Amino acid sequence: TQCAPLFWLRNQCKVMRYFLQIIFLALVGTTLTSCHNSTDDYMASVTIVINGDDSLQIDRIQAIASIRNLNTKQVITSADFNGNTLKQQLLRGAYQVSVDGSIRYTNQNKQTRIRSFRSQTDFISFGNSENYTLVMKPIFLD
């Protein structure tokens, strides 16, 4: 009869040890999954292209692009045009984009001209994918 309580205690210890192992493994699993590096990308690669008519072959743009986040009111400016293209990394969201500067182009008569221009869009959303191309038409100021 004295063995019965010891036998019962040994079984209780085994059950308790098994129960603690399950809890430990669950905690380790939860910790490992909660500490992973999130792959959610909040940035978007935006390409702004200044594109004229088919009769214009744009050689170079010297301009400043102002990109304003409509949610945060943060303004990013860039003059890093390569030909007629500007690439920028932006937080996903809604933006207002304006470009002001000079453009050098060759027209259909093979004449090279330099003119001041402006281009603007009041609302563009960069939110559904990682890569965007925004094509803007120049409005000549002279």
N, C-alpha and C positions, 0 to 999 in steps of 0.2 A: 504493500500500500504506500510505502514511502517513495517508491519509484514512480508512481503515477504522477504526483505533482512535478517531479523533475522532468519526466517525459513531456508533460503538458507545457512546462516552461521552455524546454528545448524547442518544441514545435512553435511556440509563440515567438521565440527569438529568430527562428528561421523565417517565419512569416514577416516579422518586423524587418529583418534584414532584406528580404526580397522586396518588401514595400518601399524601403528607403532607397534601394537600388533603382527602382522604377522612377521614383521622384527625382533622384539625382540625374538619371538619363534624360528625363523630361526637361529639367532645368538646363542641362548642358545643351540639349537640342534647341531649346528656346533661345538661349543666349547666342548660340552660333548663328541662328537664322536672323536674329534681330541686329546683329553686328555686321552683317554683310554690307559691302559697298553698293549703294543704290545705283542702278543703271539708268534711272530716270534722267534724261538729258533735258535740262531747262534752256539750253542754248540752241540757237538756229543759225545756220550759215546762210547769210543773205548776200545775193549778188545783185547790185543795181547796175542796169545797163541803160545808157543814154543812146537811143536809137532814133535817127531821123528817117526821112522818107527814103524810098529806094534810090532816089536821085542823088542822095548825099552819101559820101563815103567818109566817115569820121576818122580822122587821123589821130587827133589828140584832144583831150579835155583837160583844162586846168580850172578846177572848180572846187568849191567846198560844199560837201553834203552835210546837212543838218538832219539828224535822225532823232526824233523826239518820241519817247515812250509816253503814250497817252495815259497810262495808269500811274506811273511813278513820276512823271514830268521830267525825267532825266533826259538831257540832250547830249548826244554823241555827235561830234563833228569829225570829219575826215576829208582829206584832200588827196588820198592815196589812190588816184585813178591810174589804171593801167590801160591805155588806149581809151576806150569808152566804157570801161568796166571798173566797178568798185566792189571789193569783197569785204564783208564785215561780219563779225560774230556778235549776235544780239540775244538778249533774253527773249524768250517767246512772249508775244503779246501784241497789242495794238500800237501802231506807230503812225506818225506824220513825217513825211520825207520831203525835204526841199533841197534843190541843187542850184547853186548860183555860180556863174563863172564865164569862162571863154571857151570857145570850141573852134578847132581848126578842122576844116573839112574840104573835100574836093567835090564840086558839083558836077552835074551831067555834062557841062561844057568843058570839063577838065581844068577849071579854074580853082585855085586854092584860095580859100577865104577864112578869115578869122572874125568871129562875131561874138558878142555877148549874148548869153542866154539864161533862161531860168526854167526850172521844171519843178512841179510840186504835185504831191498827192496828199490829201487831207486825212485819209484813213486807209491803212493796209494792215491786215492781220497776219502775223507770223506765228502761228500756233499749232498747226496740225502736222507738220513734218519737220525734218531736220534741215532741208535745203529749199531755198526759195530764190526765184529770179524775178525781180521787179523791173519791167521795161518801162522807161519813162521817155516821153517825147520832149524835145527841146522847144521852148518858146523864145524866139529871137527878140531881143529888146531894141534893136535898131532898124 
